Amino acid sequence: MTSKTISIKEKTYNLLKKMKLPHESFGDTIERLCKSFSTDNLTKWFETTDGWEDMIEAEYDEVSEAIMKLQKNLKPFKDDKK
């Protein structure tokens, strides 16, 4: 399997580090997050994560619209392991 080196800002690295599970490599974490990216998953996350309960409906709609636009521009995931 080949690998690629990427550069990210330290702030992004720290966010990724918080999302990394103990048994995962950073590559595994990125793959897990990319595969689980969906409007439904983000909606569930918003509903179960503290701090979003004071978001007004217009803000939620704006975030949802931005997510849907982003998803339209994503390339389909191709699993090379198959």
C-alpha positions as CSV (number, residue, x, y, z in Angstrom):
1,M,0.0,0.0,0.0
2,T,1.3,3.4,-0.9
3,S,1.1,6.4,1.4
4,K,1.0,10.2,0.9
5,T,2.3,12.9,3.1
6,I,0.0,15.9,3.8
7,S,0.4,19.1,5.7
8,I,-2.2,20.5,8.0
9,K,-2.4,23.4,10.4
10,E,-1.5,22.7,14.0
11,K,-5.1,23.7,15.0
12,T,-6.4,21.0,12.6
13,Y,-3.9,18.5,13.9
14,N,-5.1,19.1,17.5
15,L,-8.8,18.6,16.4
16,L,-7.9,15.4,14.6
17,K,-5.9,14.2,17.6
18,K,-9.0,14.6,19.8
19,M,-11.1,12.5,17.4
20,K,-8.5,9.8,17.1
21,L,-9.4,6.5,18.9
22,P,-6.6,4.8,20.9
23,H,-6.2,1.9,18.5
24,E,-6.2,4.1,15.3
25,S,-3.5,5.6,13.3
26,F,-4.2,9.2,12.0
27,G,-4.8,7.7,8.6
28,D,-7.4,5.3,10.1
29,T,-9.1,8.3,11.9
30,I,-9.3,10.3,8.7
31,E,-10.7,7.3,6.8
32,R,-13.3,6.7,9.5
33,L,-14.4,10.3,9.6
34,C,-14.6,10.5,5.8
35,K,-16.7,7.3,5.5
36,S,-19.1,8.4,8.2
37,F,-19.6,11.9,6.8
38,S,-23.3,12.3,6.0
39,T,-26.1,14.8,6.8
40,D,-27.8,12.1,8.9
41,N,-24.7,11.5,11.0
42,L,-24.1,15.2,11.5
43,T,-27.7,15.7,12.5
44,K,-27.3,12.9,15.1
45,W,-24.1,14.5,16.3
46,F,-25.7,17.9,16.7
47,E,-28.6,16.3,18.7
48,T,-26.3,14.4,21.1
49,T,-23.4,16.9,21.5
50,D,-23.5,19.6,24.2
51,G,-23.4,23.2,23.0
52,W,-25.7,23.1,20.0
53,E,-29.0,23.3,21.8
54,D,-29.1,27.1,21.6
55,M,-28.6,27.1,17.8
56,I,-31.6,28.7,16.2
57,E,-33.4,27.0,13.3
58,A,-32.0,29.5,10.7
59,E,-28.4,28.7,11.9
60,Y,-29.1,24.9,11.8
61,D,-30.6,25.3,8.3
62,E,-27.5,27.3,7.1
63,V,-25.2,24.6,8.4
64,S,-27.3,21.8,6.9
65,E,-27.3,23.6,3.5
66,A,-23.5,24.0,3.6
67,I,-23.1,20.3,4.4
68,M,-25.4,19.3,1.5
69,K,-23.4,21.5,-0.9
70,L,-20.2,20.0,0.3
71,Q,-21.5,16.5,-0.1
72,K,-22.5,17.2,-3.8
73,N,-18.9,18.1,-4.5
74,L,-17.4,15.0,-2.8
75,K,-16.2,12.2,-5.0
76,P,-17.7,8.8,-4.3
77,F,-15.5,6.7,-1.9
78,K,-13.8,3.8,-3.7
79,D,-12.5,1.2,-1.4
80,D,-9.2,-0.1,-2.8
81,K,-9.1,-3.0,-0.4
82,K,-11.8,-4.9,-2.3
